[in-house]
């Protein structure tokens, strides 16, 4: 499974209403938990207690970095906009 596969629900909901995007974020965060995917900081220190949005943002950031590395800048820029929407959700603007 690739990061893009895991992020597929969020990527499909990029243009959707906020409620559908929020559901997709929850779905991806739950899949990350089931698969044992953790978010780490320096020295592989596991960050616990992250919101679903923050966990998905970390995965999305990694995917964007891979797109940039592959020279797929336009796709990476679209994901930047998606990340901003998710950040607003995490800030509670949509709750």
N, C-alpha and C positions, 0 to 999 in steps of 0.2 A: 504494500500500500504506500502510495506517495503522499506527500503533504497536500498536494492539490486534490487527491482523492478524499482525504480526510476533511478538507475544507469545502468540499463540493456543496453541501447544503447552504453555507454562507455565501459562496460565490454565486450560486443560483439566485439567492435572495438579495443580491446587491442592489437591484433596482426596485425591490418590493417595498411594501409598506413597513413601517417600523415594527409592528406586531409580528409579521412574518420573519423579519430579520432577527428579532429577539428570539423567536422560537428556533431558528436555524443556529444561532449562537449557542443556545442551550443544548441543542442536539450535538453539535460538534464538541462542546465541553464534556458532555457525558461520554461521547465516544473516546475522547482523550483519556478520561478516567478509566474506562473499561480496558483500554489498551495499555494503561500504565504509563502514559506519556506525562512527564512532569516538566515544569518550567524551572530552570535553574539560573542562578546568578553566578558570579565569579567563583572559581574553584569548585564548580559543580554543586554548589549549595542549593538544595531544593527549596523553592519558594512555596510555602504552603499558605492556605487561606486566601488564595486569589479568587476574585470574582470570575464567573464564567467569561465575562467580557474580556478581562485582563488575560486569562489563559488563551483565549482565541486570538487576541491581539498579538501575543507573543508568537503563536504559530503563523499567523498572517504575516508578521514582520519577517519571519524566516523565509516564507514563501516569496515575499517581495524581493528579498536579498538574492534569492536564487534566480528570479526573473531578471534582475539587473545584471547579475553575473553572466547570464545567457544572452544579454543584449536586448531583452524584451522590455524596453523602457516604457512603451505605451501601456502595456498591461500592468507594469509596476505602478505607474501613475494612477491608473484606475483603482488599483487596490489601496492606494494611499487615501483616496476619497472614501472608500468603503471603511477603512480603518478609522477615519475621522467620525463617521456615523456611529461606529461601535464604541468609540471613546465617549461620545455624547451619551450613549446608553449607559455606560459604566458610571458616568458622572451623575446619573439619575435624572437627566433632562427628559427622558421618555417614560419614566415610571410615575 
